[in-house]
């Protein structure tokens, strides 16, 4: 599983990354977590607000800091 | 691109979409959307990508404070796309601004006038 955190490095982006890491640990899944800070790359995905969360190439949230539980639900395949 | 982060400000996020159809009205819709984007009234993004269900565009539309759909004519392709996705939006139609489909010439003056009227309506 590949998880990408979209954001330029602000506090909310960092919080989303921390929550994603905690969710991965909690769910016991194997995942690569990558931070994308390049605005052009973020906009290529159609993301107009940060932070953003991408799981296996699909943008799951934009402009929000999902909680650990919300990310865990996403990892299970929920929306 | 807007940042919802505490460092990025709390301004409202307005996304602007244009039908960009083939007729003069579609051309005007596109030009108005670009001018609104240029003037900072909103961030223009791709209506076609919303129609194509591209996840980043769909999630951005869902998270925006306001989605402004600029349609050229009453056929309302932009409106129908947003209705189909169940995403809230506000629609403006170029033919409501004294422009006749396939007849009115789209001059810089027309673009300026319609952009100004829509900008005022967006902020009302």
N, CA and C atoms of all chains as a GROMACS GRO file, in nm:
protein
  609
    1UNK      N    1   0.085  -0.119   0.000
    1UNK     CA    2   0.000   0.000   0.000
    1UNK      C    3   0.089   0.125   0.000
    2UNK      N    4   0.045   0.223  -0.077
    2UNK     CA    5   0.122   0.348  -0.083
    2UNK      C    6   0.035   0.464  -0.034
    3UNK      N    7   0.087   0.536   0.061
    3UNK     CA    8   0.014   0.652   0.114
    3UNK      C    9   0.095   0.777   0.084
    4UNK      N   10   0.026   0.876   0.030
    4UNK     CA   11   0.094   1.004   0.002
    4UNK      C   12   0.025   1.116   0.080
    5UNK      N   13   0.106   1.197   0.143
    5UNK     CA   14   0.057   1.314   0.215
    5UNK      C   15   0.091   1.436   0.132
    6UNK      N   16  -0.011   1.510   0.093
    6UNK     CA   17   0.010   1.628   0.008
    6UNK      C   18   0.008   1.754   0.093
    7UNK      N   19   0.115   1.831   0.084
    7UNK     CA   20   0.118   1.956   0.159
    7UNK      C   21   0.258   2.014   0.158
    8UNK      N   22   0.263   2.140   0.187
    8UNK     CA   23   0.392   2.209   0.176
    8UNK      C   24   0.472   2.210   0.306
    9UNK      N   25   0.423   2.144   0.407
    9UNK     CA   26   0.501   2.134   0.530
    9UNK      C   27   0.448   2.216   0.646
   10UNK      N   28   0.323   2.255   0.635
   10UNK     CA   29   0.262   2.335   0.742
   10UNK      C   30   0.217   2.244   0.857
   11UNK      N   31   0.174   2.301   0.970
   11UNK     CA   32   0.137   2.218   1.085
   11UNK      C   33   0.027   2.116   1.055
   12UNK      N   34  -0.073   2.154   0.977
   12UNK     CA   35  -0.182   2.058   0.948
   12UNK      C   36  -0.133   1.942   0.863
   13UNK      N   37  -0.041   1.972   0.770
   13UNK     CA   38   0.014   1.865   0.687
   13UNK      C   39   0.094   1.768   0.774
   14UNK      N   40   0.170   1.824   0.868
   14UNK     CA   41   0.251   1.740   0.956
   14UNK      C   42   0.161   1.655   1.046
   15UNK      N   43   0.051   1.714   1.091
   15UNK     CA   44  -0.043   1.640   1.175
   15UNK      C   45  -0.107   1.525   1.098
   16UNK      N   46  -0.141   1.552   0.972
   16UNK     CA   47  -0.202   1.447   0.889
   16UNK      C   48  -0.102   1.333   0.869
   17UNK      N   49   0.023   1.367   0.848
   17UNK     CA   50   0.125   1.263   0.831
   17UNK      C   51   0.139   1.180   0.959
   18UNK      N   52   0.142   1.249   1.074
   18UNK     CA   53   0.154   1.178   1.202
   18UNK      C   54   0.035   1.086   1.223
   19UNK      N   55  -0.085   1.136   1.190
   19UNK     CA   56  -0.205   1.054   1.206
   19UNK      C   57  -0.202   0.933   1.113
   20UNK      N   58  -0.152   0.954   0.992
   20UNK     CA   59  -0.143   0.844   0.896
   20UNK      C   60  -0.047   0.737   0.946
   21UNK      N   61   0.065   0.781   0.999
   21UNK     CA   62   0.163   0.684   1.051
   21UNK      C   63   0.103   0.605   1.167
   22UNK      N   64   0.029   0.675   1.253
   22UNK     CA   65  -0.033   0.607   1.367
   22UNK      C   66  -0.141   0.508   1.320
   23UNK      N   67  -0.215   0.549   1.218
   23UNK     CA   68  -0.321   0.461   1.165
   23UNK      C   69  -0.261   0.336   1.104
   24UNK      N   70  -0.150   0.352   1.034
   24UNK     CA   71  -0.083   0.237   0.972
   24UNK      C   72  -0.037   0.139   1.080
   25UNK      N   73   0.020   0.194   1.187
   25UNK     CA   74   0.065   0.109   1.298
   25UNK      C   75  -0.055   0.040   1.363
   26UNK      N   76  -0.159   0.117   1.388
   26UNK     CA   77  -0.279   0.064   1.454
   26UNK      C   78  -0.341  -0.050   1.373
   27UNK      N   79  -0.344  -0.033   1.241
   27UNK     CA   80  -0.408  -0.133   1.156
   27UNK      C   81  -0.314  -0.248   1.121
   28UNK      N   82  -0.185  -0.229   1.149
   28UNK     CA   83  -0.089  -0.335   1.120
   28UNK      C   84  -0.073  -0.362   0.972
   29UNK      N   85  -0.089  -0.258   0.890
   29UNK     CA   86  -0.073  -0.277   0.746
   29UNK      C   87   0.068  -0.235   0.703
   30UNK      N   88   0.111  -0.289   0.592
   30UNK     CA   89   0.239  -0.248   0.537
   30UNK      C   90   0.214  -0.136   0.439
   31UNK      N   91   0.277  -0.025   0.464
   31UNK     CA   92   0.253   0.090   0.376
   31UNK      C   93   0.377   0.177   0.367
   32UNK      N   94   0.400   0.227   0.247
   32UNK     CA   95   0.504   0.328   0.228
   32UNK      C   96   0.435   0.464   0.239
   33UNK      N   97   0.490   0.550   0.323
   33UNK     CA   98   0.432   0.684   0.337
   33UNK      C   99   0.526   0.785   0.274
   34UNK      N  100   0.472   0.858   0.179
   34UNK     CA  101   0.554   0.955   0.105
   34UNK      C  102   0.493   1.094   0.121
   35UNK      N  103   0.579   1.192   0.142
   35UNK     CA  104   0.532   1.330   0.149
   35UNK      C  105   0.555   1.397   0.014
   36UNK      N  106   0.451   1.463  -0.035
   36UNK     CA  107   0.466   1.539  -0.160
   36UNK      C  108   0.449   1.687  -0.127
   37UNK      N  109   0.554   1.762  -0.150
   37UNK     CA  110   0.551   1.905  -0.114
   37UNK      C  111   0.551   1.996  -0.236
   38UNK      N  112   0.573   1.938  -0.353
   38UNK     CA  113   0.581   2.018  -0.475
   38UNK      C  114   0.439   2.058  -0.521
   39UNK      N  115   0.415   2.188  -0.526
   39UNK     CA  116   0.281   2.239  -0.558
   39UNK      C  117   0.235   2.189  -0.695
   40UNK      N  118   0.325   2.188  -0.793
   40UNK     CA  119   0.285   2.146  -0.927
   40UNK      C  120   0.239   2.000  -0.927
   41UNK      N  121   0.311   1.919  -0.851
   41UNK     CA  122   0.276   1.777  -0.842
   41UNK      C  123   0.140   1.759  -0.772
   42UNK      N  124   0.117   1.841  -0.671
   42UNK     CA  125  -0.010   1.835  -0.597
   42UNK      C  126  -0.125   1.876  -0.689
   43UNK      N  127  -0.104   1.982  -0.765
   43UNK     CA  128  -0.210   2.031  -0.852
   43UNK      C  129  -0.237   1.937  -0.970
   44UNK      N  130  -0.135   1.863  -1.010
   44UNK     CA  131  -0.154   1.763  -1.116
   44UNK      C  132  -0.259   1.660  -1.074
   45UNK      N  133  -0.270   1.641  -0.944
   45UNK     CA  134  -0.369   1.545  -0.892
   45UNK      C  135  -0.507   1.609  -0.879
   46UNK      N  136  -0.516   1.738  -0.912
   46UNK     CA  137  -0.644   1.807  -0.903
   46UNK      C  138  -0.674   1.857  -0.764
   47UNK      N  139  -0.577   1.850  -0.677
   47UNK     CA  140  -0.598   1.890  -0.537
   47UNK      C  141  -0.578   2.042  -0.526
   48UNK      N  142  -0.685   2.109  -0.486
   48UNK     CA  143  -0.684   2.255  -0.483
   48UNK      C  144  -0.665   2.310  -0.342
   49UNK      N  145  -0.669   2.222  -0.242
   49UNK     CA  146  -0.648   2.265  -0.104
   49UNK      C  147  -0.563   2.160  -0.034
   50UNK      N  148  -0.476   2.203   0.051
   50UNK     CA  149  -0.398   2.108   0.129
   50UNK      C  150  -0.440   2.117   0.275
   51UNK      N  151  -0.413   2.016   0.357
   51UNK     CA  152  -0.342   1.893   0.321
   51UNK      C  153  -0.431   1.795   0.246
   52UNK      N  154  -0.366   1.700   0.180
   52UNK     CA  155  -0.441   1.598   0.108
   52UNK      C  156  -0.386   1.460   0.141
   53UNK      N  157  -0.475   1.362   0.130
   53UNK     CA  158  -0.436   1.224   0.159
   53UNK      C  159  -0.466   1.138   0.036
   54UNK      N  160  -0.366   1.065  -0.010
   54UNK     CA  161  -0.381   0.977  -0.127
   54UNK      C  162  -0.346   0.835  -0.085
   55UNK      N  163  -0.434   0.742  -0.117
   55UNK     CA  164  -0.406   0.602  -0.088
   55UNK      C  165  -0.410   0.524  -0.218
   56UNK      N  166  -0.299   0.461  -0.249
   56UNK     CA  167  -0.286   0.384  -0.374
   56UNK      C  168  -0.335   0.462  -0.495
   57UNK      N  169  -0.294   0.586  -0.503
   57UNK     CA  170  -0.323   0.668  -0.621
   57UNK      C  171  -0.457   0.737  -0.622
   58UNK      N  172  -0.540   0.710  -0.522
   58UNK     CA  173  -0.672   0.774  -0.518
   58UNK      C  174  -0.676   0.880  -0.408
   59UNK      N  175  -0.715   1.000  -0.445
   59UNK     CA  176  -0.724   1.108  -0.346
   59UNK      C  177  -0.845   1.079  -0.257
   60UNK      N  178  -0.822   1.068  -0.126
   60UNK     CA  179  -0.930   1.034  -0.032
   60UNK      C  180  -0.979   1.154   0.046
   61UNK      N  181  -0.892   1.252   0.068
   61UNK     CA  182  -0.939   1.372   0.139
   61UNK      C  183  -0.856   1.492   0.097
   62UNK      N  184  -0.922   1.608   0.104
   62UNK     CA  185  -0.859   1.734   0.063
   62UNK      C  186  -0.897   1.841   0.165
   63UNK      N  187  -0.798   1.916   0.208
   63UNK     CA  188  -0.826   2.031   0.295
   63UNK      C  189  -0.867   1.995   0.437
   64UNK      N  190  -0.842   1.871   0.477
   64UNK     CA  191  -0.884   1.828   0.611
   64UNK      C  192  -0.772   1.748   0.677
   65UNK      N  193  -0.770   1.756   0.810
   65UNK     CA  194  -0.680   1.668   0.885
   65UNK      C  195  -0.765   1.553   0.937
   66UNK      N  196  -0.760   1.440   0.868
   66UNK     CA  197  -0.837   1.325   0.914
   66UNK      C  198  -0.777   1.273   1.044
   67UNK      N  199  -0.864   1.221   1.130
   67UNK     CA  200  -0.817   1.162   1.256
   67UNK      C  201  -0.756   1.025   1.228
   68UNK      N  202  -0.691   0.970   1.329
   68UNK     CA  203  -0.633   0.836   1.316
   68UNK      C  204  -0.742   0.736   1.279
   69UNK      N  205  -0.856   0.745   1.346
   69UNK     CA  206  -0.965   0.650   1.318
   69UNK      C  207  -1.020   0.667   1.177
   70UNK      N  208  -1.031   0.791   1.134
   70UNK     CA  209  -1.082   0.814   0.997
   70UNK      C  210  -0.986   0.756   0.893
   71UNK      N  211  -0.857   0.774   0.917
   71UNK     CA  212  -0.758   0.718   0.822
   71UNK      C  213  -0.761   0.566   0.829
   72UNK      N  214  -0.774   0.512   0.949
   72UNK     CA  215  -0.781   0.366   0.964
   72UNK      C  216  -0.899   0.312   0.884
   73UNK      N  217  -1.012   0.382   0.888
   73UNK     CA  218  -1.130   0.339   0.811
   73UNK      C  219  -1.100   0.343   0.662
   74UNK      N  220  -1.026   0.444   0.620
   74UNK     CA  221  -0.988   0.453   0.478
   74UNK      C  222  -0.897   0.337   0.439
   75UNK      N  223  -0.809   0.300   0.531
   75UNK     CA  224  -0.716   0.190   0.502
   75UNK      C  225  -0.790   0.057   0.489
   76UNK      N  226  -0.903   0.049   0.557
   76UNK     CA  227  -0.983  -0.074   0.548
   76UNK      C  228  -1.063  -0.079   0.418
   77UNK      N  229  -1.060   0.034   0.346
   77UNK     CA  230  -1.131   0.038   0.218
   77UNK      C  231  -1.257   0.120   0.222
   78UNK      N  232  -1.290   0.174   0.339
   78UNK     CA  233  -1.408   0.258   0.352
   78UNK      C  234  -1.382   0.395   0.295
   79UNK      N  235  -1.490   0.475   0.285
   79UNK     CA  236  -1.475   0.612   0.234
   79UNK      C  237  -1.530   0.709   0.334
   80UNK      N  238  -0.433   2.732  -0.601
   80UNK     CA  239  -0.408   2.639  -0.490
   80UNK      C  240  -0.426   2.712  -0.360
   81UNK      N  241  -0.505   2.655  -0.275
   81UNK     CA  242  -0.528   2.714  -0.144
   81UNK      C  243  -0.482   2.618  -0.037
   82UNK      N  244  -0.433   2.674   0.070
   82UNK     CA  245  -0.389   2.593   0.183
   82UNK      C  246  -0.488   2.616   0.296
   83UNK      N  247  -0.544   2.510   0.347
   83UNK     CA  248  -0.639   2.526   0.457
   83UNK      C  249  -0.567   2.530   0.591
   84UNK      N  250  -0.435   2.528   0.584
   84UNK     CA  251  -0.357   2.520   0.707
   84UNK      C  252  -0.360   2.651   0.785
   85UNK      N  253  -0.324   2.640   0.910
   85UNK     CA  254  -0.324   2.759   0.995
   85UNK      C  255  -0.224   2.862   0.943
   86UNK      N  256  -0.120   2.813   0.874
   86UNK     CA  257  -0.022   2.907   0.821
   86UNK      C  258  -0.070   2.970   0.690
   87UNK      N  259  -0.174   2.912   0.631
   87UNK     CA  260  -0.213   2.955   0.498
   87UNK      C  261  -0.330   3.050   0.493
   88UNK      N  262  -0.383   3.086   0.607
   88UNK     CA  263  -0.494   3.180   0.608
   88UNK      C  264  -0.628   3.108   0.612
   89UNK      N  265  -0.731   3.184   0.646
   89UNK     CA  266  -0.863   3.125   0.663
   89UNK      C  267  -0.959   3.174   0.556
   90UNK      N  268  -0.907   3.218   0.442
   90UNK     CA  269  -0.994   3.271   0.339
   90UNK      C  270  -1.083   3.161   0.283
   91UNK      N  271  -1.201   3.201   0.238
   91UNK     CA  272  -1.294   3.103   0.185
   91UNK      C  273  -1.244   3.051   0.050
   92UNK      N  274  -1.264   2.923   0.027
   92UNK     CA  275  -1.215   2.858  -0.094
   92UNK      C  276  -1.328   2.855  -0.198
   93UNK      N  277  -1.310   2.930  -0.306
   93UNK     CA  278  -1.409   2.931  -0.414
   93UNK      C  279  -1.344   2.870  -0.538
   94UNK      N  280  -1.402   2.763  -0.588
   94UNK     CA  281  -1.351   2.700  -0.708
   94UNK      C  282  -1.442   2.735  -0.826
   95UNK      N  283  -1.381   2.766  -0.940
   95UNK     CA  284  -1.455   2.813  -1.057
   95UNK      C  285  -1.439   2.712  -1.171
   96UNK      N  286  -1.551   2.675  -1.231
   96UNK     CA  287  -1.553   2.578  -1.341
   96UNK      C  288  -1.624   2.640  -1.460
   97UNK      N  289  -1.573   2.613  -1.579
   97UNK     CA  290  -1.636   2.668  -1.699
   97UNK      C  291  -1.677   2.555  -1.793
   98UNK      N  292  -1.792   2.572  -1.858
   98UNK     CA  293  -1.836   2.469  -1.953
   98UNK      C  294  -1.743   2.465  -2.074
   99UNK      N  295  -1.690   2.582  -2.116
   99UNK     CA  296  -1.597   2.588  -2.230
   99UNK      C  297  -1.651   2.516  -2.352
  100UNK      N  298  -1.780   2.530  -2.378
  100UNK     CA  299  -1.840   2.465  -2.494
  100UNK      C  300  -1.796   2.528  -2.624
  101UNK      N  301  -1.846   2.473  -2.735
  101UNK     CA  302  -1.798   2.512  -2.867
  101UNK      C  303  -1.852   2.647  -2.915
  102UNK      N  304  -1.969   2.688  -2.868
  102UNK     CA  305  -2.031   2.811  -2.917
  102UNK      C  306  -1.966   2.935  -2.855
  103UNK      N  307  -2.009   3.050  -2.902
  103UNK     CA  308  -1.957   3.176  -2.848
  103UNK      C  309  -1.983   3.186  -2.697
  104UNK      N  310  -2.095   3.129  -2.653
  104UNK     CA  311  -2.129   3.134  -2.510
  104UNK      C  312  -2.032   3.050  -2.427
  105UNK      N  313  -1.990   2.937  -2.483
  105UNK     CA  314  -1.892   2.854  -2.416
  105UNK      C  315  -1.757   2.924  -2.407
  106UNK      N  316  -1.724   2.993  -2.515
  106UNK     CA  317  -1.599   3.070  -2.516
  106UNK      C  318  -1.604   3.179  -2.410
  107UNK      N  319  -1.719   3.247  -2.401
  107UNK     CA  320  -1.733   3.352  -2.300
  107UNK      C  321  -1.722   3.291  -2.159
  108UNK      N  322  -1.787   3.178  -2.137
  108UNK     CA  323  -1.780   3.112  -2.005
  108UNK      C  324  -1.634   3.086  -1.967
  109UNK      N  325  -1.558   3.037  -2.063
  109UNK     CA  326  -1.417   3.007  -2.038
  109UNK      C  327  -1.339   3.135  -2.006
  110UNK      N  328  -1.363   3.239  -2.084
  110UNK     CA  329  -1.289   3.364  -2.063
  110UNK      C  330  -1.324   3.429  -1.930
  111UNK      N  331  -1.452   3.423  -1.893
  111UNK     CA  332  -1.495   3.479  -1.764
  111UNK      C  333  -1.430   3.402  -1.649
  112UNK      N  334  -1.429   3.271  -1.660
  112UNK     CA  335  -1.368   3.188  -1.555
  112UNK      C  336  -1.219   3.222  -1.540
  113UNK      N  337  -1.151   3.237  -1.654
  113UNK     CA  338  -1.007   3.269  -1.649
  113UNK      C  339  -0.983   3.407  -1.588
  114UNK      N  340  -1.072   3.500  -1.619
  114UNK     CA  341  -1.055   3.635  -1.565
  114UNK      C  342  -1.083   3.636  -1.414
  115UNK      N  343  -1.184   3.563  -1.372
  115UNK     CA  344  -1.212   3.553  -1.228
  115UNK      C  345  -1.091   3.494  -1.156
  116UNK      N  346  -1.032   3.393  -1.219
  116UNK     CA  347  -0.912   3.330  -1.162
  116UNK      C  348  -0.798   3.430  -1.155
  117UNK      N  349  -0.779   3.502  -1.264
  117UNK     CA  350  -0.669   3.598  -1.273
  117UNK      C  351  -0.685   3.710  -1.169
  118UNK      N  352  -0.810   3.749  -1.148
  118UNK     CA  353  -0.835   3.860  -1.055
  118UNK      C  354  -0.846   3.813  -0.910
  119UNK      N  355  -0.831   3.683  -0.888
  119UNK     CA  356  -0.831   3.632  -0.751
  119UNK      C  357  -0.968   3.613  -0.690
  120UNK      N  358  -1.073   3.617  -0.775
  120UNK     CA  359  -1.209   3.598  -0.722
  120UNK      C  360  -1.235   3.452  -0.689
  121UNK      N  361  -1.158   3.364  -0.750
  121UNK     CA  362  -1.172   3.220  -0.726
  121UNK      C  363  -1.060   3.148  -0.796
  122UNK      N  364  -1.049   3.018  -0.769
  122UNK     CA  365  -0.947   2.936  -0.835
  122UNK      C  366  -1.013   2.852  -0.943
  123UNK      N  367  -0.971   2.875  -1.067
  123UNK     CA  368  -1.029   2.798  -1.178
  123UNK      C  369  -0.973   2.656  -1.177
  124UNK      N  370  -1.062   2.561  -1.196
  124UNK     CA  371  -1.017   2.423  -1.206
  124UNK      C  372  -1.102   2.352  -1.312
  125UNK      N  373  -1.081   2.223  -1.333
  125UNK     CA  374  -1.132   2.158  -1.454
  125UNK      C  375  -1.268   2.090  -1.435
  126UNK      N  376  -1.366   2.138  -1.508
  126UNK     CA  377  -1.499   2.076  -1.506
  126UNK      C  378  -1.494   1.935  -1.566
  127UNK      N  379  -1.416   1.920  -1.671
  127UNK     CA  380  -1.408   1.788  -1.737
  127UNK      C  381  -1.355   1.682  -1.641
  128UNK      N  382  -1.262   1.722  -1.554
  128UNK     CA  383  -1.204   1.626  -1.459
  128UNK      C  384  -1.307   1.585  -1.354
  129UNK      N  385  -1.397   1.677  -1.319
  129UNK     CA  386  -1.505   1.641  -1.227
  129UNK      C  387  -1.598   1.541  -1.296
  130UNK      N  388  -1.630   1.570  -1.422
  130UNK     CA  389  -1.717   1.479  -1.498
  130UNK      C  390  -1.653   1.341  -1.511
  131UNK      N  391  -1.520   1.340  -1.521
  131UNK     CA  392  -1.448   1.213  -1.540
  131UNK      C  393  -1.423   1.141  -1.408
  132UNK      N  394  -1.474   1.198  -1.298
  132UNK     CA  395  -1.462   1.134  -1.166
  132UNK      C  396  -1.318   1.123  -1.117
  133UNK      N  397  -1.232   1.214  -1.155
  133UNK     CA  398  -1.094   1.208  -1.105
  133UNK      C  399  -1.094   1.248  -0.958
  134UNK      N  400  -1.039   1.161  -0.876
  134UNK     CA  401  -1.060   1.171  -0.730
  134UNK      C  402  -1.015   1.304  -0.670
  135UNK      N  403  -0.903   1.357  -0.716
  135UNK     CA  404  -0.853   1.482  -0.659
  135UNK      C  405  -0.947   1.599  -0.684
  136UNK      N  406  -1.004   1.601  -0.803
  136UNK     CA  407  -1.096   1.709  -0.840
  136UNK      C  408  -1.229   1.693  -0.766
  137UNK      N  409  -1.274   1.570  -0.751
  137UNK     CA  410  -1.400   1.544  -0.680
  137UNK      C  411  -1.385   1.583  -0.533
  138UNK      N  412  -1.276   1.542  -0.471
  138UNK     CA  413  -1.257   1.573  -0.328
  138UNK      C  414  -1.238   1.722  -0.308
  139UNK      N  415  -1.170   1.788  -0.402
  139UNK     CA  416  -1.153   1.934  -0.391
  139UNK      C  417  -1.288   2.003  -0.400
  140UNK      N  418  -1.373   1.958  -0.492
  140UNK     CA  419  -1.506   2.019  -0.506
  140UNK      C  420  -1.589   1.998  -0.379
  141UNK      N  421  -1.577   1.879  -0.320
  141UNK     CA  422  -1.653   1.850  -0.198
  141UNK      C  423  -1.605   1.936  -0.081
  142UNK      N  424  -1.477   1.970  -0.081
  142UNK     CA  425  -1.421   2.044   0.032
  142UNK      C  426  -1.426   2.196   0.014
  143UNK      N  427  -1.457   2.242  -0.106
  143UNK     CA  428  -1.458   2.388  -0.131
  143UNK      C  429  -1.573   2.454  -0.055
  144UNK      N  430  -1.553   2.580  -0.018
  144UNK     CA  431  -1.662   2.654   0.046
  144UNK      C  432  -1.770   2.685  -0.057
  145UNK      N  433  -1.728   2.706  -0.182
  145UNK     CA  434  -1.825   2.738  -0.287
  145UNK      C  435  -1.772   2.688  -0.421
  146UNK      N  436  -1.858   2.622  -0.497
  146UNK     CA  437  -1.824   2.583  -0.634
  146UNK      C  438  -1.905   2.671  -0.728
  147UNK      N  439  -1.837   2.745  -0.812
  147UNK     CA  440  -1.902   2.836  -0.905
  147UNK      C  441  -1.896   2.774  -1.044
  148UNK      N  442  -2.013   2.740  -1.098
  148UNK     CA  443  -2.019   2.676  -1.229
  148UNK      C  444  -2.066   2.780  -1.330
  149UNK      N  445  -1.984   2.804  -1.432
  149UNK     CA  446  -2.020   2.901  -1.535
  149UNK      C  447  -2.056   2.825  -1.662
  150UNK      N  448  -2.185   2.825  -1.690
  150UNK     CA  449  -2.234   2.757  -1.811
  150UNK      C  450  -2.255   2.860  -1.921
  151UNK      N  451  -2.237   2.818  -2.044
  151UNK     CA  452  -2.256   2.909  -2.156
  151UNK      C  453  -2.403   2.934  -2.185
  152UNK      N  454  -2.480   2.827  -2.185
  152UNK     CA  455  -2.620   2.839  -2.229
  152UNK      C  456  -2.711   2.755  -2.139
  153UNK      N  457  -2.840   2.764  -2.160
  153UNK     CA  458  -2.932   2.691  -2.071
  153UNK      C  459  -2.923   2.539  -2.080
  154UNK      N  460  -2.851   2.485  -2.175
  154UNK     CA  461  -2.831   2.339  -2.176
  154UNK      C  462  -2.771   2.296  -2.041
  155UNK      N  463  -2.684   2.381  -1.987
  155UNK     CA  464  -2.637   2.362  -1.849
  155UNK      C  465  -2.556   2.237  -1.824
  156UNK      N  466  -2.456   2.211  -1.906
  156UNK     CA  467  -2.375   2.089  -1.889
  156UNK      C  468  -2.303   2.090  -1.754
  157UNK      N  469  -2.251   2.206  -1.716
  157UNK     CA  470  -2.182   2.214  -1.586
  157UNK      C  471  -2.276   2.185  -1.472
  158UNK      N  472  -2.394   2.243  -1.479
  158UNK     CA  473  -2.496   2.220  -1.375
  158UNK      C  474  -2.529   2.071  -1.366
  159UNK      N  475  -2.546   2.008  -1.481
  159UNK     CA  476  -2.583   1.866  -1.481
  159UNK      C  477  -2.471   1.778  -1.424
  160UNK      N  478  -2.348   1.816  -1.451
  160UNK     CA  479  -2.235   1.739  -1.396
  160UNK      C  480  -2.237   1.747  -1.243
  161UNK      N  481  -2.253   1.868  -1.190
  161UNK     CA  482  -2.252   1.883  -1.044
  161UNK      C  483  -2.374   1.817  -0.980
  162UNK      N  484  -2.488   1.825  -1.046
  162UNK     CA  485  -2.607   1.757  -0.993
  162UNK      C  486  -2.584   1.606  -0.990
  163UNK      N  487  -2.523   1.554  -1.096
  163UNK     CA  488  -2.499   1.409  -1.103
  163UNK      C  489  -2.405   1.363  -0.992
  164UNK      N  490  -2.310   1.451  -0.955
  164UNK     CA  491  -2.214   1.413  -0.850
  164UNK      C  492  -2.269   1.441  -0.711
  165UNK      N  493  -2.379   1.516  -0.704
  165UNK     CA  494  -2.436   1.550  -0.573
  165UNK      C  495  -2.352   1.648  -0.495
  166UNK      N  496  -2.282   1.735  -0.566
  166UNK     CA  497  -2.194   1.833  -0.500
  166UNK      C  498  -2.261   1.971  -0.511
  167UNK      N  499  -2.272   2.045  -0.400
  167UNK     CA  500  -2.335   2.177  -0.404
  167UNK      C  501  -2.260   2.275  -0.495
  168UNK      N  502  -2.335   2.362  -0.560
  168UNK     CA  503  -2.273   2.458  -0.652
  168UNK      C  504  -2.366   2.577  -0.673
  169UNK      N  505  -2.310   2.683  -0.729
  169UNK     CA  506  -2.388   2.797  -0.774
  169UNK      C  507  -2.362   2.813  -0.923
  170UNK      N  508  -2.470   2.827  -1.001
  170UNK     CA  509  -2.455   2.833  -1.146
  170UNK      C  510  -2.480   2.974  -1.200
  171UNK      N  511  -2.401   3.014  -1.295
  171UNK     CA  512  -2.424   3.137  -1.372
  171UNK      C  513  -2.426   3.098  -1.520
  172UNK      N  514  -2.524   3.153  -1.594
  172UNK     CA  515  -2.539   3.116  -1.735
  172UNK      C  516  -2.517   3.240  -1.822
  173UNK      N  517  -2.428   3.230  -1.919
  173UNK     CA  518  -2.389   3.346  -2.000
  173UNK      C  519  -2.506   3.410  -2.074
  174UNK      N  520  -2.604   3.329  -2.114
  174UNK     CA  521  -2.716   3.386  -2.188
  174UNK      C  522  -2.808   3.469  -2.098
  175UNK      N  523  -2.786   3.463  -1.967
  175UNK     CA  524  -2.862   3.550  -1.875
  175UNK      C  525  -2.800   3.690  -1.869
  176UNK      N  526  -2.689   3.709  -1.938
  176UNK     CA  527  -2.616   3.836  -1.931
  176UNK      C  528  -2.617   3.908  -2.066
  177UNK      N  529  -2.728   3.896  -2.138
  177UNK     CA  530  -2.745   3.969  -2.263
  177UNK      C  531  -2.662   3.915  -2.379
  178UNK      N  532  -2.625   3.790  -2.370
  178UNK     CA  533  -2.544   3.730  -2.477
  178UNK      C  534  -2.629   3.625  -2.548
  179UNK      N  535  -2.638   3.637  -2.680
  179UNK     CA  536  -2.717   3.542  -2.757
  179UNK      C  537  -2.628   3.433  -2.816
  180UNK      N  538  -2.668   3.310  -2.797
  180UNK     CA  539  -2.589   3.197  -2.847
  180UNK      C  540  -2.578   3.204  -2.999
  181UNK      N  541  -2.458   3.188  -3.047
  181UNK     CA  542  -2.423   3.187  -3.190
  181UNK      C  543  -2.440   3.324  -3.257
  182UNK      N  544  -2.467   3.428  -3.180
  182UNK     CA  545  -2.488   3.559  -3.242
  182UNK      C  546  -2.397   3.667  -3.185
  183UNK      N  547  -2.394   3.681  -3.056
  183UNK     CA  548  -2.321   3.792  -2.995
  183UNK      C  549  -2.170   3.773  -3.009
  184UNK      N  550  -2.103   3.878  -3.053
  184UNK     CA  551  -1.957   3.873  -3.060
  184UNK      C  552  -1.898   3.883  -2.920
  185UNK      N  553  -1.797   3.801  -2.893
  185UNK     CA  554  -1.737   3.802  -2.759
  185UNK      C  555  -1.614   3.894  -2.762
  186UNK      N  556  -1.638   4.017  -2.728
  186UNK     CA  557  -1.531   4.118  -2.729
  186UNK      C  558  -1.472   4.131  -2.588
  187UNK      N  559  -1.357   4.196  -2.576
  187UNK     CA  560  -1.302   4.219  -2.442
  187UNK      C  561  -1.400   4.296  -2.352
  188UNK      N  562  -1.480   4.384  -2.413
  188UNK     CA  563  -1.576   4.461  -2.334
  188UNK      C  564  -1.684   4.369  -2.275
  189UNK      N  565  -1.730   4.275  -2.358
  189UNK     CA  566  -1.832   4.180  -2.309
  189UNK      C  567  -1.774   4.095  -2.196
  190UNK      N  568  -1.652   4.048  -2.216
  190UNK     CA  569  -1.587   3.964  -2.114
  190UNK      C  570  -1.574   4.043  -1.983
  191UNK      N  571  -1.529   4.167  -1.993
  191UNK     CA  572  -1.513   4.251  -1.872
  191UNK      C  573  -1.646   4.273  -1.802
  192UNK      N  574  -1.748   4.307  -1.880
  192UNK     CA  575  -1.879   4.338  -1.820
  192UNK      C  576  -1.936   4.215  -1.748
  193UNK      N  577  -1.936   4.102  -1.816
  193UNK     CA  578  -1.997   3.981  -1.757
  193UNK      C  579  -1.914   3.934  -1.636
  194UNK      N  580  -1.782   3.943  -1.648
  194UNK     CA  581  -1.699   3.904  -1.534
  194UNK      C  582  -1.732   3.991  -1.413
  195UNK      N  583  -1.745   4.120  -1.436
  195UNK     CA  584  -1.777   4.212  -1.325
  195UNK      C  585  -1.910   4.179  -1.260
  196UNK      N  586  -2.010   4.149  -1.343
  196UNK     CA  587  -2.143   4.118  -1.289
  196UNK      C  588  -2.141   3.986  -1.209
  197UNK      N  589  -2.068   3.889  -1.260
  197UNK     CA  590  -2.062   3.760  -1.189
  197UNK      C  591  -1.980   3.773  -1.061
  198UNK      N  592  -1.875   3.849  -1.068
  198UNK     CA  593  -1.792   3.871  -0.949
  198UNK      C  594  -1.875   3.935  -0.838
  199UNK      N  595  -1.956   4.033  -0.876
  199UNK     CA  596  -2.043   4.098  -0.777
  199UNK      C  597  -2.143   3.997  -0.720
  200UNK      N  598  -2.202   3.918  -0.808
  200UNK     CA  599  -2.301   3.818  -0.763
  200UNK      C  600  -2.236   3.714  -0.671
  201UNK      N  601  -2.113   3.675  -0.704
  201UNK     CA  602  -2.043   3.574  -0.623
  201UNK      C  603  -2.020   3.623  -0.481
  202UNK      N  604  -2.000   3.752  -0.468
  202UNK     CA  605  -1.967   3.807  -0.336
  202UNK      C  606  -2.087   3.867  -0.264
  203UNK      N  607  -2.206   3.854  -0.326
  203UNK     CA  608  -2.326   3.913  -0.265
  203UNK      C  609  -2.367   3.832  -0.142
   0.00000   0.00000   0.00000
